[in-house]
Amino acid sequence: MANMVKIIGVRFRNVGKIYYFGPKDHDLQVGDHVIVETARGVEFGHVVLAPRDVDEKSVIQPLRDVLRPATVEDEEREAKNRDKEKEAHQICLQKIQDHGLEMKLIDVEYTFDNNKVLFYFTADGRVDFRALVKDLASVFKTRIELRQIGVRDETKILGGIGICGRPLCCHTYLTEFAPVSIKMAKEQNLSLNQTKISGACGRLMCCLKNEQEIYEELNKKLPGIGDTVTTKEGLQGKVHSVSVLRQHVRVLVEVNDEKEIRDYKVEDLRFRPRKKKMKLSEEEFRELKALEDKGGQSSFDKE
């Protein structure tokens, strides 16, 4: 029988990663604020997973216990830290300008115990910020850490509205970025136009992953465009287009020496099973190459 251990899930930022801690003897519920000790010091977090028993093997050891539920004083201190972060942001912006560095400041974070100030930034390449760190340390009189992040992390921190009209997934509920492939767009019959399948970060939209599994399952039942099929009337024709969700196929057939396009349910057609690999046209391949050069998470071969 597997050894079980009681844990709670704690998050430190709005949509940050969830970390496990032992609840000890504290009665904690989702939404409670807690004080815990992490690798970078004492931190203020909020409970997102209620106490539960999990397999000990699924927990990274050693499992640290919650120090205490947050007090009123802790809440006030955390609020003051948020105000200090805004001030530190303005100071750092000025220092970056003074040093003439090609970098974009995204966010500033104080640890709860004020033992460290973290500055998150983006840049096109490597940045020599050693002089900047010394300058900031002389101002804040504490440990300074500068972290270069990617454009996806930048968008996750700043947030925004997606083309669907809703707040960005990465800013509202995604704790980690799942790998997204350009072939997902191809599988879902989406346009390979960069502006239509790229998110606010300029990379492939994370939501391509959401429906990929069902599209893969539905596509297995459909012929490919250009495939030869036999209709229920015994006619042979070429697949003109498919509707994946409706499971309908439009077929170009020849009747009385005239060509016409007819709509069929997939169960009314006979055809060879679809090949696993999806062929890409020269135009599509160029689109994919452009996305890859742009830094997207595409992974493909010319087939």
C-alpha positions as a Python dict, from the first residue, in 0.01 Angstrom:
ca = {
    (1, 'M'): (0, 0, 0),
    (2, 'A'): (132, 344, -96),
    (3, 'N'): (238, 580, 180),
    (4, 'M'): (10, 883, 193),
    (5, 'V'): (96, 1231, 311),
    (6, 'K'): (-134, 1527, 382),
    (7, 'I'): (-65, 1841, 179),
    (8, 'I'): (-213, 2175, 80),
    (9, 'G'): (-149, 2362, -245),
    (10, 'V'): (-12, 2715, -217),
    (11, 'R'): (32, 2975, -488),
    (12, 'F'): (241, 3291, -448),
    (13, 'R'): (132, 3498, -744),
    (14, 'N'): (-198, 3532, -925),
    (15, 'V'): (-142, 3247, -1172),
    (16, 'G'): (187, 3107, -1052),
    (17, 'K'): (282, 2744, -1009),
    (18, 'I'): (118, 2551, -723),
    (19, 'Y'): (354, 2427, -451),
    (20, 'Y'): (284, 2163, -187),
    (21, 'F'): (327, 2223, 185),
    (22, 'G'): (229, 2031, 495),
    (23, 'P'): (-70, 2190, 676),
    (24, 'K'): (69, 2077, 1014),
    (25, 'D'): (-204, 2124, 1278),
    (26, 'H'): (-359, 2429, 1113),
    (27, 'D'): (-718, 2424, 991),
    (28, 'L'): (-674, 2571, 642),
    (29, 'Q'): (-922, 2614, 359),
    (30, 'V'): (-904, 2738, 0),
    (31, 'G'): (-859, 3115, -4),
    (32, 'D'): (-674, 3135, 329),
    (33, 'H'): (-345, 3323, 336),
    (34, 'V'): (-43, 3150, 485),
    (35, 'I'): (321, 3216, 569),
    (36, 'V'): (562, 2949, 445),
    (37, 'E'): (935, 2904, 408),
    (38, 'T'): (1069, 2850, 57),
    (39, 'A'): (1413, 2817, -101),
    (40, 'R'): (1432, 3193, -137),
    (41, 'G'): (1307, 3279, 211),
    (42, 'V'): (983, 3338, 401),
    (43, 'E'): (690, 3399, 165),
    (44, 'F'): (325, 3504, 177),
    (45, 'G'): (92, 3280, -25),
    (46, 'H'): (-270, 3178, -59),
    (47, 'V'): (-418, 2831, -38),
    (48, 'V'): (-560, 2702, -370),
    (49, 'L'): (-585, 2332, -284),
    (50, 'A'): (-762, 2226, 36),
    (51, 'P'): (-590, 1970, 266),
    (52, 'R'): (-583, 1625, 106),
    (53, 'D'): (-392, 1299, 116),
    (54, 'V'): (-166, 1223, -180),
    (55, 'D'): (88, 955, -264),
    (56, 'E'): (418, 1037, -97),
    (57, 'K'): (598, 968, -426),
    (58, 'S'): (418, 1258, -595),
    (59, 'V'): (559, 1509, -345),
    (60, 'I'): (907, 1657, -374),
    (61, 'Q'): (1091, 1587, -52),
    (62, 'P'): (1151, 1728, 199),
    (63, 'L'): (794, 1856, 236),
    (64, 'R'): (800, 2181, 430),
    (65, 'D'): (524, 2268, 673),
    (66, 'V'): (323, 2590, 679),
    (67, 'L'): (477, 2824, 936),
    (68, 'R'): (143, 2983, 1030),
    (69, 'P'): (-180, 3122, 891),
    (70, 'A'): (-131, 3486, 792),
    (71, 'T'): (-214, 3739, 1064),
    (72, 'V'): (-352, 4089, 1021),
    (73, 'E'): (3, 4220, 1057),
    (74, 'D'): (115, 3984, 781),
    (75, 'E'): (-163, 4109, 552),
    (76, 'E'): (-60, 4469, 616),
    (77, 'R'): (304, 4389, 547),
    (78, 'E'): (217, 4219, 221),
    (79, 'A'): (13, 4523, 113),
    (80, 'K'): (308, 4751, 195),
    (81, 'N'): (536, 4526, -13),
    (82, 'R'): (304, 4568, -313),
    (83, 'D'): (329, 4947, -275),
    (84, 'K'): (709, 4924, -246),
    (85, 'E'): (717, 4721, -567),
    (86, 'K'): (550, 5003, -758),
    (87, 'E'): (808, 5249, -626),
    (88, 'A'): (1095, 5009, -705),
    (89, 'H'): (959, 4968, -1058),
    (90, 'Q'): (988, 5341, -1127),
    (91, 'I'): (1337, 5360, -976),
    (92, 'C'): (1459, 5064, -1183),
    (93, 'L'): (1315, 5213, -1503),
    (94, 'Q'): (1518, 5528, -1443),
    (95, 'K'): (1835, 5330, -1366),
    (96, 'I'): (1796, 5125, -1684),
    (97, 'Q'): (1770, 5448, -1881),
    (98, 'D'): (2072, 5595, -1700),
    (99, 'H'): (2284, 5291, -1787),
    (100, 'G'): (2158, 5286, -2148),
    (101, 'L'): (2059, 4919, -2136),
    (102, 'E'): (1847, 4756, -2409),
    (103, 'M'): (1602, 4579, -2178),
    (104, 'K'): (1232, 4605, -2093),
    (105, 'L'): (1134, 4591, -1726),
    (106, 'I'): (823, 4377, -1679),
    (107, 'D'): (766, 4328, -1308),
    (108, 'V'): (918, 4378, -963),
    (109, 'E'): (870, 4143, -669),
    (110, 'Y'): (968, 4181, -305),
    (111, 'T'): (1004, 3867, -97),
    (112, 'F'): (782, 3878, 212),
    (113, 'D'): (1074, 3923, 450),
    (114, 'N'): (1226, 4193, 224),
    (115, 'N'): (1539, 3979, 202),
    (116, 'K'): (1547, 4013, -177),
    (117, 'V'): (1403, 4222, -460),
    (118, 'L'): (1351, 4050, -795),
    (119, 'F'): (1333, 4241, -1123),
    (120, 'Y'): (1189, 4059, -1425),
    (121, 'F'): (1281, 4185, -1771),
    (122, 'T'): (1284, 4090, -2138),
    (123, 'A'): (1559, 4161, -2391),
    (124, 'D'): (1646, 4053, -2744),
    (125, 'G'): (1984, 3914, -2638),
    (126, 'R'): (2221, 3895, -2344),
    (127, 'V'): (2246, 4204, -2128),
    (128, 'D'): (2541, 4300, -1909),
    (129, 'F'): (2353, 4434, -1607),
    (130, 'R'): (2629, 4402, -1345),
    (131, 'A'): (2661, 4780, -1303),
    (132, 'L'): (2282, 4807, -1277),
    (133, 'V'): (2271, 4547, -1000),
    (134, 'K'): (2532, 4735, -798),
    (135, 'D'): (2343, 5059, -849),
    (136, 'L'): (2012, 4903, -738),
    (137, 'A'): (2174, 4737, -436),
    (138, 'S'): (2305, 5074, -319),
    (139, 'V'): (1950, 5214, -338),
    (140, 'F'): (1749, 4931, -182),
    (141, 'K'): (2015, 4804, 64),
    (142, 'T'): (1917, 4441, 9),
    (143, 'R'): (1987, 4150, -227),
    (144, 'I'): (1904, 4221, -590),
    (145, 'E'): (1820, 3960, -853),
    (146, 'L'): (1751, 4031, -1220),
    (147, 'R'): (1574, 3757, -1417),
    (148, 'Q'): (1540, 3756, -1794),
    (149, 'I'): (1208, 3602, -1901),
    (150, 'G'): (1049, 3515, -2235),
    (151, 'V'): (762, 3685, -2415),
    (152, 'R'): (513, 3421, -2297),
    (153, 'D'): (604, 3489, -1935),
    (154, 'E'): (577, 3861, -2002),
    (155, 'T'): (222, 3821, -2133),
    (156, 'K'): (134, 3592, -1842),
    (157, 'I'): (242, 3863, -1596),
    (158, 'L'): (89, 4163, -1773),
    (159, 'G'): (-233, 3998, -1892),
    (160, 'G'): (-464, 4121, -2165),
    (161, 'I'): (-764, 4026, -2380),
    (162, 'G'): (-746, 3746, -2635),
    (163, 'I'): (-907, 3742, -2980),
    (164, 'C'): (-1197, 3552, -2819),
    (165, 'G'): (-1277, 3863, -2616),
    (166, 'R'): (-1192, 3699, -2284),
    (167, 'P'): (-896, 3756, -2048),
    (168, 'L'): (-587, 3560, -2155),
    (169, 'C'): (-578, 3198, -2039),
    (170, 'C'): (-218, 3227, -1920),
    (171, 'H'): (-310, 3520, -1695),
    (172, 'T'): (-626, 3366, -1551),
    (173, 'Y'): (-583, 2993, -1496),
    (174, 'L'): (-287, 2831, -1677),
    (175, 'T'): (-16, 2749, -1423),
    (176, 'E'): (232, 2622, -1682),
    (177, 'F'): (278, 2653, -2058),
    (178, 'A'): (196, 2332, -2242),
    (179, 'P'): (391, 2256, -2562),
    (180, 'V'): (201, 2385, -2866),
    (181, 'S'): (277, 2263, -3218),
    (182, 'I'): (191, 2428, -3548),
    (183, 'K'): (55, 2090, -3658),
    (184, 'M'): (-227, 2141, -3409),
    (185, 'A'): (-351, 2430, -3621),
    (186, 'K'): (-327, 2209, -3931),
    (187, 'E'): (-514, 1928, -3755),
    (188, 'Q'): (-792, 2170, -3660),
    (189, 'N'): (-825, 2308, -4017),
    (190, 'L'): (-723, 2656, -3904),
    (191, 'S'): (-566, 2915, -4128),
    (192, 'L'): (-187, 2916, -4103),
    (193, 'N'): (-190, 3295, -4115),
    (194, 'Q'): (38, 3406, -3830),
    (195, 'T'): (-198, 3681, -3715),
    (196, 'K'): (-484, 3433, -3675),
    (197, 'I'): (-311, 3159, -3476),
    (198, 'S'): (-71, 3369, -3269),
    (199, 'G'): (-159, 3499, -2924),
    (200, 'A'): (-88, 3836, -2768),
    (201, 'C'): (268, 3718, -2698),
    (202, 'G'): (334, 3657, -3068),
    (203, 'R'): (367, 3282, -3015),
    (204, 'L'): (121, 3008, -3106),
    (205, 'M'): (-201, 3035, -2905),
    (206, 'C'): (-208, 2811, -2596),
    (207, 'C'): (-576, 2730, -2662),
    (208, 'L'): (-474, 2523, -2965),
    (209, 'K'): (-392, 2257, -2708),
    (210, 'N'): (-739, 2261, -2550),
    (211, 'E'): (-928, 2090, -2834),
    (212, 'Q'): (-644, 1896, -2992),
    (213, 'E'): (-741, 1561, -2844),
    (214, 'I'): (-1100, 1570, -2973),
    (215, 'Y'): (-987, 1693, -3318),
    (216, 'E'): (-740, 1405, -3344),
    (217, 'E'): (-1017, 1160, -3259),
    (218, 'L'): (-1266, 1313, -3505),
    (219, 'N'): (-1010, 1342, -3786),
    (220, 'K'): (-943, 968, -3767),
    (221, 'K'): (-1297, 913, -3901),
    (222, 'L'): (-1259, 1154, -4194),
    (223, 'P'): (-1084, 1127, -4532),
    (224, 'G'): (-821, 1381, -4625),
    (225, 'I'): (-879, 1662, -4872),
    (226, 'G'): (-804, 1532, -5222),
    (227, 'D'): (-865, 1168, -5125),
    (228, 'T'): (-1084, 950, -5348),
    (229, 'V'): (-1410, 831, -5189),
    (230, 'T'): (-1711, 628, -5297),
    (231, 'T'): (-2055, 772, -5221),
    (232, 'K'): (-2369, 583, -5116),
    (233, 'E'): (-2493, 612, -5478),
    (234, 'G'): (-2181, 432, -5599),
    (235, 'L'): (-2018, 746, -5740),
    (236, 'Q'): (-1646, 810, -5705),
    (237, 'G'): (-1518, 1156, -5633),
    (238, 'K'): (-1250, 1370, -5475),
    (239, 'V'): (-1285, 1522, -5129),
    (240, 'H'): (-1327, 1898, -5171),
    (241, 'S'): (-1351, 1995, -4801),
    (242, 'V'): (-1446, 1852, -4463),
    (243, 'S'): (-1636, 1977, -4158),
    (244, 'V'): (-1461, 1810, -3866),
    (245, 'L'): (-1715, 1893, -3595),
    (246, 'R'): (-2023, 1815, -3810),
    (247, 'Q'): (-1852, 1505, -3955),
    (248, 'H'): (-1963, 1609, -4305),
    (249, 'V'): (-1762, 1576, -4627),
    (250, 'R'): (-1805, 1779, -4947),
    (251, 'V'): (-1722, 1564, -5249),
    (252, 'L'): (-1658, 1667, -5608),
    (253, 'V'): (-1839, 1409, -5822),
    (254, 'E'): (-1920, 1381, -6194),
    (255, 'V'): (-2283, 1324, -6288),
    (256, 'N'): (-2394, 1312, -6653),
    (257, 'D'): (-2061, 1457, -6767),
    (258, 'E'): (-2103, 1751, -6529),
    (259, 'K'): (-1905, 1808, -6213),
    (260, 'E'): (-2078, 1915, -5894),
    (261, 'I'): (-2005, 1930, -5522),
    (262, 'R'): (-2227, 1725, -5293),
    (263, 'D'): (-2247, 1716, -4913),
    (264, 'Y'): (-2234, 1375, -4738),
    (265, 'K'): (-2225, 1240, -4386),
    (266, 'V'): (-1899, 1056, -4331),
    (267, 'E'): (-2082, 728, -4259),
    (268, 'D'): (-2230, 744, -4611),
    (269, 'L'): (-1886, 726, -4772),
    (270, 'R'): (-1634, 449, -4831),
    (271, 'F'): (-1264, 535, -4829),
    (272, 'R'): (-925, 424, -4707),
    (273, 'P'): (-838, 525, -4348),
    (274, 'R'): (-664, 858, -4322),
    (275, 'K'): (-286, 851, -4303),
    (276, 'K'): (-137, 955, -3970),
    (277, 'K'): (96, 1213, -4122),
    (278, 'M'): (-59, 1525, -4269),
    (279, 'K'): (101, 1651, -4586),
    (280, 'L'): (196, 2015, -4609),
    (281, 'S'): (186, 2222, -4925),
    (282, 'E'): (480, 2442, -5022),
    (283, 'E'): (285, 2751, -4913),
    (284, 'E'): (200, 2596, -4576),
    (285, 'F'): (559, 2489, -4528),
    (286, 'R'): (675, 2847, -4584),
    (287, 'E'): (420, 2971, -4329),
    (288, 'L'): (548, 2717, -4076),
    (289, 'K'): (907, 2817, -4142),
    (290, 'A'): (818, 3182, -4084),
    (291, 'L'): (659, 3095, -3751),
    (292, 'E'): (962, 2894, -3646),
    (293, 'D'): (1199, 3177, -3740),
    (294, 'K'): (981, 3408, -3533),
    (295, 'G'): (1044, 3192, -3230),
    (296, 'G'): (718, 2999, -3208),
    (297, 'Q'): (694, 2652, -3060),
    (298, 'S'): (653, 2482, -3395),
    (299, 'S'): (796, 2139, -3461),
    (300, 'F'): (759, 1996, -3807),
    (301, 'D'): (915, 1811, -4098),
    (302, 'K'): (845, 1865, -4464),
    (303, 'E'): (635, 1566, -4561),
}
